[in-house]
Amino acid sequence: MFHVMEVAVPKRIEWTEVQDTKIKRMRAESASWDTIAEAVGVTRWTVIERGRRLGARLPPPDFQPPLEDPERPALASGHNETWGIITRGTSLEGMPYPIPVPVR
């Protein structure tokens, strides 16, 4: 007599461009895999494997980010760089900038 056990098969993760970008950005900013896994909502080993496939690496130890040009023109409303900084760590993180619609 045999007993049949049901085993839950894990769901395949459908990675989004937002998640991939977040993994690459956070790793380039020297974030730990644990921190990135928490931000993306997966396990540490899952995000390590995804990061390996994306080529997400730590910056070299002597890396110095280029200084921002103080003479550059202002960025437009909703620019990816500024919108990302504003929404980082909030429920809006990864969401596109809401373009205002004029009221008539």
VMD Tcl script that builds the backbone (N, CA, C; Angstrom):
set m [mol new atoms 312]
animate dup $m
set s [atomselect $m all]
$s set {name element resname resid chain x y z} {
  {N N MET 1 A 0.842 -1.169 0.000}
  {CA C MET 1 A 0.000 0.000 0.000}
  {C C MET 1 A 0.893 1.239 0.000}
  {N N PHE 2 A 0.590 2.166 -0.887}
  {CA C PHE 2 A 1.356 3.399 -1.011}
  {C C PHE 2 A 0.499 4.578 -0.611}
  {N N HIS 3 A 1.143 5.558 0.024}
  {CA C HIS 3 A 0.464 6.810 0.356}
  {C C HIS 3 A 0.997 7.885 -0.580}
  {N N VAL 4 A 0.113 8.613 -1.160}
  {CA C VAL 4 A 0.506 9.683 -2.067}
  {C C VAL 4 A 0.531 10.990 -1.276}
  {N N MET 5 A 1.664 11.640 -1.331}
  {CA C MET 5 A 1.803 12.928 -0.649}
  {C C MET 5 A 1.720 14.045 -1.676}
  {N N GLU 6 A 1.002 15.056 -1.322}
  {CA C GLU 6 A 0.942 16.222 -2.197}
  {C C GLU 6 A 2.045 17.178 -1.790}
  {N N VAL 7 A 2.802 17.610 -2.773}
  {CA C VAL 7 A 3.892 18.541 -2.529}
  {C C VAL 7 A 3.597 19.823 -3.284}
  {N N ALA 8 A 3.680 20.923 -2.572}
  {CA C ALA 8 A 3.425 22.211 -3.212}
  {C C ALA 8 A 4.620 22.579 -4.093}
  {N N VAL 9 A 4.347 22.803 -5.346}
  {CA C VAL 9 A 5.394 23.207 -6.275}
  {C C VAL 9 A 5.526 24.726 -6.188}
  {N N PRO 10 A 6.751 25.221 -5.975}
  {CA C PRO 10 A 6.896 26.672 -5.874}
  {C C PRO 10 A 6.510 27.357 -7.182}
  {N N LYS 11 A 5.916 28.539 -7.052}
  {CA C LYS 11 A 5.522 29.308 -8.229}
  {C C LYS 11 A 6.762 29.903 -8.887}
  {N N ARG 12 A 6.730 29.971 -10.175}
  {CA C ARG 12 A 7.811 30.599 -10.936}
  {C C ARG 12 A 7.667 32.107 -10.776}
  {N N ILE 13 A 8.764 32.765 -10.459}
  {CA C ILE 13 A 8.729 34.220 -10.285}
  {C C ILE 13 A 8.764 34.891 -11.647}
  {N N GLU 14 A 7.834 35.780 -11.863}
  {CA C GLU 14 A 7.812 36.587 -13.086}
  {C C GLU 14 A 8.514 37.903 -12.751}
  {N N TRP 15 A 9.793 38.000 -13.089}
  {CA C TRP 15 A 10.580 39.186 -12.766}
  {C C TRP 15 A 10.145 40.354 -13.629}
  {N N THR 16 A 10.082 41.535 -13.014}
  {CA C THR 16 A 9.718 42.743 -13.743}
  {C C THR 16 A 10.961 43.587 -13.979}
  {N N GLU 17 A 10.851 44.496 -14.908}
  {CA C GLU 17 A 11.961 45.414 -15.188}
  {C C GLU 17 A 12.256 46.281 -13.962}
  {N N VAL 18 A 11.219 46.640 -13.224}
  {CA C VAL 18 A 11.395 47.446 -12.009}
  {C C VAL 18 A 12.225 46.677 -10.985}
  {N N GLN 19 A 11.906 45.396 -10.778}
  {CA C GLN 19 A 12.670 44.585 -9.831}
  {C C GLN 19 A 14.124 44.427 -10.283}
  {N N ASP 20 A 14.316 44.147 -11.570}
  {CA C ASP 20 A 15.675 43.988 -12.088}
  {C C ASP 20 A 16.489 45.267 -11.916}
  {N N THR 21 A 15.881 46.392 -12.211}
  {CA C THR 21 A 16.566 47.682 -12.060}
  {C C THR 21 A 16.910 47.932 -10.602}
  {N N LYS 22 A 15.974 47.609 -9.715}
  {CA C LYS 22 A 16.205 47.811 -8.287}
  {C C LYS 22 A 17.365 46.941 -7.799}
  {N N ILE 23 A 17.403 45.682 -8.246}
  {CA C ILE 23 A 18.486 44.780 -7.853}
  {C C ILE 23 A 19.827 45.339 -8.308}
  {N N LYS 24 A 19.915 45.735 -9.574}
  {CA C LYS 24 A 21.181 46.257 -10.110}
  {C C LYS 24 A 21.584 47.553 -9.419}
  {N N ARG 25 A 20.618 48.461 -9.204}
  {CA C ARG 25 A 20.918 49.747 -8.575}
  {C C ARG 25 A 21.382 49.555 -7.134}
  {N N MET 26 A 20.634 48.757 -6.383}
  {CA C MET 26 A 20.987 48.574 -4.973}
  {C C MET 26 A 22.338 47.879 -4.821}
  {N N ARG 27 A 22.631 46.911 -5.681}
  {CA C ARG 27 A 23.924 46.221 -5.592}
  {C C ARG 27 A 25.051 47.186 -5.961}
  {N N ALA 28 A 24.827 48.029 -6.962}
  {CA C ALA 28 A 25.838 49.027 -7.351}
  {C C ALA 28 A 26.065 50.038 -6.233}
  {N N GLU 29 A 25.049 50.218 -5.369}
  {CA C GLU 29 A 25.171 51.129 -4.219}
  {C C GLU 29 A 25.695 50.391 -2.988}
  {N N SER 30 A 26.203 49.170 -3.178}
  {CA C SER 30 A 26.814 48.345 -2.126}
  {C C SER 30 A 25.829 47.785 -1.113}
  {N N ALA 31 A 24.559 47.645 -1.489}
  {CA C ALA 31 A 23.576 47.054 -0.581}
  {C C ALA 31 A 23.839 45.558 -0.446}
  {N N SER 32 A 23.547 45.003 0.736}
  {CA C SER 32 A 23.727 43.564 0.957}
  {C C SER 32 A 22.601 42.802 0.261}
  {N N TRP 33 A 22.847 41.516 0.012}
  {CA C TRP 33 A 21.814 40.689 -0.604}
  {C C TRP 33 A 20.586 40.596 0.294}
  {N N ASP 34 A 20.784 40.574 1.608}
  {CA C ASP 34 A 19.644 40.530 2.531}
  {C C ASP 34 A 18.765 41.764 2.376}
  {N N THR 35 A 19.395 42.925 2.281}
  {CA C THR 35 A 18.653 44.180 2.127}
  {C C THR 35 A 17.902 44.203 0.800}
  {N N ILE 36 A 18.575 43.766 -0.251}
  {CA C ILE 36 A 17.946 43.748 -1.577}
  {C C ILE 36 A 16.780 42.764 -1.597}
  {N N ALA 37 A 16.970 41.587 -0.998}
  {CA C ALA 37 A 15.895 40.581 -0.957}
  {C C ALA 37 A 14.661 41.128 -0.261}
  {N N GLU 38 A 14.875 41.841 0.835}
  {CA C GLU 38 A 13.747 42.435 1.559}
  {C C GLU 38 A 13.040 43.484 0.709}
  {N N ALA 39 A 13.820 44.314 0.001}
  {CA C ALA 39 A 13.239 45.374 -0.831}
  {C C ALA 39 A 12.449 44.809 -2.010}
  {N N VAL 40 A 12.910 43.686 -2.559}
  {CA C VAL 40 A 12.262 43.088 -3.724}
  {C C VAL 40 A 11.151 42.127 -3.313}
  {N N GLY 41 A 11.225 41.602 -2.082}
  {CA C GLY 41 A 10.172 40.716 -1.591}
  {C C GLY 41 A 10.383 39.250 -1.916}
  {N N VAL 42 A 11.664 38.835 -1.988}
  {CA C VAL 42 A 11.982 37.430 -2.237}
  {C C VAL 42 A 13.033 36.979 -1.225}
  {N N THR 43 A 13.421 35.705 -1.292}
  {CA C THR 43 A 14.437 35.215 -0.372}
  {C C THR 43 A 15.826 35.673 -0.821}
  {N N ARG 44 A 16.756 35.582 0.116}
  {CA C ARG 44 A 18.142 35.989 -0.159}
  {C C ARG 44 A 18.719 35.191 -1.327}
  {N N TRP 45 A 18.538 33.871 -1.314}
  {CA C TRP 45 A 19.120 33.035 -2.368}
  {C C TRP 45 A 18.469 33.284 -3.709}
  {N N THR 46 A 17.192 33.612 -3.719}
  {CA C THR 46 A 16.506 33.922 -4.971}
  {C C THR 46 A 17.069 35.186 -5.589}
  {N N VAL 47 A 17.278 36.216 -4.757}
  {CA C VAL 47 A 17.794 37.474 -5.289}
  {C C VAL 47 A 19.272 37.350 -5.678}
  {N N ILE 48 A 20.026 36.512 -4.975}
  {CA C ILE 48 A 21.427 36.283 -5.358}
  {C C ILE 48 A 21.480 35.655 -6.751}
  {N N GLU 49 A 20.646 34.649 -6.977}
  {CA C GLU 49 A 20.629 33.991 -8.282}
  {C C GLU 49 A 20.196 34.969 -9.377}
  {N N ARG 50 A 19.169 35.781 -9.106}
  {CA C ARG 50 A 18.716 36.747 -10.110}
  {C C ARG 50 A 19.808 37.789 -10.360}
  {N N GLY 51 A 20.437 38.252 -9.297}
  {CA C GLY 51 A 21.521 39.221 -9.442}
  {C C GLY 51 A 22.669 38.661 -10.256}
  {N N ARG 52 A 22.999 37.392 -10.062}
  {CA C ARG 52 A 24.060 36.752 -10.845}
  {C C ARG 52 A 23.690 36.731 -12.321}
  {N N ARG 53 A 22.445 36.406 -12.626}
  {CA C ARG 53 A 22.007 36.371 -14.023}
  {C C ARG 53 A 22.003 37.757 -14.664}
  {N N LEU 54 A 21.719 38.785 -13.846}
  {CA C LEU 54 A 21.700 40.164 -14.354}
  {C C LEU 54 A 23.091 40.783 -14.426}
  {N N GLY 55 A 24.058 40.144 -13.767}
  {CA C GLY 55 A 25.396 40.724 -13.713}
  {C C GLY 55 A 25.492 41.843 -12.688}
  {N N ALA 56 A 24.630 41.829 -11.677}
  {CA C ALA 56 A 24.635 42.860 -10.626}
  {C C ALA 56 A 25.839 42.619 -9.717}
  {N N ARG 57 A 26.729 43.578 -9.682}
  {CA C ARG 57 A 27.953 43.422 -8.912}
  {C C ARG 57 A 28.182 44.626 -8.007}
  {N N LEU 58 A 28.988 44.387 -6.980}
  {CA C LEU 58 A 29.422 45.488 -6.126}
  {C C LEU 58 A 30.388 46.366 -6.907}
  {N N PRO 59 A 30.413 47.658 -6.624}
  {CA C PRO 59 A 31.402 48.508 -7.280}
  {C C PRO 59 A 32.796 48.163 -6.763}
  {N N PRO 60 A 33.851 48.447 -7.553}
  {CA C PRO 60 A 35.206 48.194 -7.073}
  {C C PRO 60 A 35.463 48.975 -5.781}
  {N N PRO 61 A 36.359 48.469 -4.909}
  {CA C PRO 61 A 36.610 49.139 -3.626}
  {C C PRO 61 A 37.056 50.592 -3.758}
  {N N ASP 62 A 37.737 50.918 -4.842}
  {CA C ASP 62 A 38.232 52.290 -5.013}
  {C C ASP 62 A 37.301 53.167 -5.852}
  {N N PHE 63 A 36.059 52.692 -6.093}
  {CA C PHE 63 A 35.111 53.433 -6.925}
  {C C PHE 63 A 34.662 54.713 -6.232}
  {N N GLN 64 A 34.720 55.802 -6.947}
  {CA C GLN 64 A 34.196 57.090 -6.487}
  {C C GLN 64 A 33.201 57.575 -7.522}
  {N N PRO 65 A 31.921 57.735 -7.150}
  {CA C PRO 65 A 30.953 58.201 -8.141}
  {C C PRO 65 A 31.331 59.598 -8.622}
  {N N PRO 66 A 31.072 59.890 -9.895}
  {CA C PRO 66 A 31.412 61.215 -10.407}
  {C C PRO 66 A 30.608 62.291 -9.685}
  {N N LEU 67 A 31.238 63.422 -9.487}
  {CA C LEU 67 A 30.551 64.536 -8.841}
  {C C LEU 67 A 29.518 65.118 -9.793}
  {N N GLU 68 A 28.416 65.562 -9.223}
  {CA C GLU 68 A 27.365 66.149 -10.034}
  {C C GLU 68 A 27.779 67.546 -10.465}
  {N N ASP 69 A 27.482 67.884 -11.698}
  {CA C ASP 69 A 27.825 69.198 -12.241}
  {C C ASP 69 A 26.883 70.252 -11.650}
  {N N PRO 70 A 27.412 71.200 -10.865}
  {CA C PRO 70 A 26.538 72.215 -10.272}
  {C C PRO 70 A 25.943 73.177 -11.306}
  {N N GLU 71 A 26.481 73.167 -12.507}
  {CA C GLU 71 A 26.001 74.069 -13.560}
  {C C GLU 71 A 24.979 73.419 -14.493}
  {N N ARG 72 A 24.627 72.172 -14.232}
  {CA C ARG 72 A 23.668 71.511 -15.121}
  {C C ARG 72 A 22.289 72.143 -14.969}
  {N N PRO 73 A 21.487 72.116 -16.021}
  {CA C PRO 73 A 20.127 72.679 -15.907}
  {C C PRO 73 A 19.263 71.817 -14.992}
  {N N ALA 74 A 18.203 72.386 -14.475}
  {CA C ALA 74 A 17.275 71.665 -13.599}
  {C C ALA 74 A 16.630 70.513 -14.370}
  {N N LEU 75 A 16.334 69.426 -13.649}
  {CA C LEU 75 A 15.666 68.285 -14.261}
  {C C LEU 75 A 14.165 68.537 -14.306}
  {N N ALA 76 A 13.518 67.987 -15.312}
  {CA C ALA 76 A 12.067 68.173 -15.478}
  {C C ALA 76 A 11.303 67.448 -14.374}
  {N N SER 77 A 10.092 67.890 -14.118}
  {CA C SER 77 A 9.231 67.221 -13.140}
  {C C SER 77 A 9.064 65.764 -13.529}
  {N N GLY 78 A 9.214 64.878 -12.550}
  {CA C GLY 78 A 9.032 63.460 -12.796}
  {C C GLY 78 A 10.227 62.778 -13.443}
  {N N HIS 79 A 11.351 63.466 -13.568}
  {CA C HIS 79 A 12.548 62.847 -14.139}
  {C C HIS 79 A 12.857 61.585 -13.346}
  {N N ASN 80 A 13.289 60.522 -14.042}
  {CA C ASN 80 A 13.527 59.233 -13.379}
  {C C ASN 80 A 14.444 59.358 -12.179}
  {N N GLU 81 A 15.483 60.167 -12.290}
  {CA C GLU 81 A 16.447 60.290 -11.190}
  {C C GLU 81 A 15.792 60.918 -9.952}
  {N N THR 82 A 15.122 62.049 -10.128}
  {CA C THR 82 A 14.544 62.722 -8.966}
  {C C THR 82 A 13.304 61.996 -8.449}
  {N N TRP 83 A 12.472 61.490 -9.336}
  {CA C TRP 83 A 11.273 60.774 -8.900}
  {C C TRP 83 A 11.674 59.525 -8.117}
  {N N GLY 84 A 12.737 58.851 -8.570}
  {CA C GLY 84 A 13.224 57.668 -7.858}
  {C C GLY 84 A 13.706 57.998 -6.456}
  {N N ILE 85 A 14.385 59.127 -6.312}
  {CA C ILE 85 A 14.869 59.545 -4.995}
  {C C ILE 85 A 13.693 59.894 -4.080}
  {N N ILE 86 A 12.720 60.579 -4.624}
  {CA C ILE 86 A 11.559 61.004 -3.833}
  {C C ILE 86 A 10.753 59.795 -3.348}
  {N N THR 87 A 10.588 58.796 -4.203}
  {CA C THR 87 A 9.718 57.674 -3.872}
  {C C THR 87 A 10.434 56.490 -3.235}
  {N N ARG 88 A 11.761 56.504 -3.179}
  {CA C ARG 88 A 12.513 55.365 -2.634}
  {C C ARG 88 A 12.057 55.066 -1.207}
  {N N GLY 89 A 11.730 53.805 -0.961}
  {CA C GLY 89 A 11.326 53.376 0.367}
  {C C GLY 89 A 9.873 53.670 0.701}
  {N N THR 90 A 9.106 54.139 -0.281}
  {CA C THR 90 A 7.687 54.409 -0.049}
  {C C THR 90 A 6.846 53.423 -0.860}
  {N N SER 91 A 5.536 53.499 -0.693}
  {CA C SER 91 A 4.656 52.614 -1.456}
  {C C SER 91 A 4.630 52.987 -2.942}
  {N N LEU 92 A 5.161 54.161 -3.296}
  {CA C LEU 92 A 5.208 54.585 -4.696}
  {C C LEU 92 A 6.473 54.133 -5.415}
  {N N GLU 93 A 7.404 53.517 -4.689}
  {CA C GLU 93 A 8.663 53.105 -5.309}
  {C C GLU 93 A 8.393 52.178 -6.485}
  {N N GLY 94 A 9.030 52.481 -7.609}
  {CA C GLY 94 A 8.866 51.682 -8.817}
  {C C GLY 94 A 7.685 52.082 -9.676}
  {N N MET 95 A 6.863 52.994 -9.187}
  {CA C MET 95 A 5.703 53.458 -9.949}
  {C C MET 95 A 6.122 54.618 -10.847}
  {N N PRO 96 A 5.497 54.742 -12.025}
  {CA C PRO 96 A 5.836 55.868 -12.891}
  {C C PRO 96 A 5.314 57.179 -12.308}
  {N N TYR 97 A 5.937 58.260 -12.718}
  {CA C TYR 97 A 5.515 59.598 -12.280}
  {C C TYR 97 A 4.103 59.873 -12.793}
  {N N PRO 98 A 3.187 60.305 -11.909}
  {CA C PRO 98 A 1.817 60.596 -12.375}
  {C C PRO 98 A 1.774 61.946 -13.087}
  {N N ILE 99 A 1.567 61.909 -14.372}
  {CA C ILE 99 A 1.538 63.146 -15.158}
  {C C ILE 99 A 0.231 63.871 -14.877}
  {N N PRO 100 A 0.339 65.134 -14.418}
  {CA C PRO 100 A -0.875 65.874 -14.081}
  {C C PRO 100 A -1.723 66.161 -15.331}
  {N N VAL 101 A -3.026 66.079 -15.150}
  {CA C VAL 101 A -3.950 66.364 -16.242}
  {C C VAL 101 A -4.627 67.692 -15.908}
  {N N PRO 102 A -4.553 68.676 -16.833}
  {CA C PRO 102 A -5.191 69.965 -16.546}
  {C C PRO 102 A -6.700 69.823 -16.407}
  {N N VAL 103 A -7.245 70.559 -15.460}
  {CA C VAL 103 A -8.694 70.567 -15.227}
  {C C VAL 103 A -9.303 71.699 -16.035}
  {N N ARG 104 A -10.387 71.419 -16.695}
  {CA C ARG 104 A -11.042 72.451 -17.527}
  {C C ARG 104 A -12.257 72.976 -16.847}
}
mol reanalyze $m
mol bondsrecalc $m
mol representation Tube
mol addrep $m
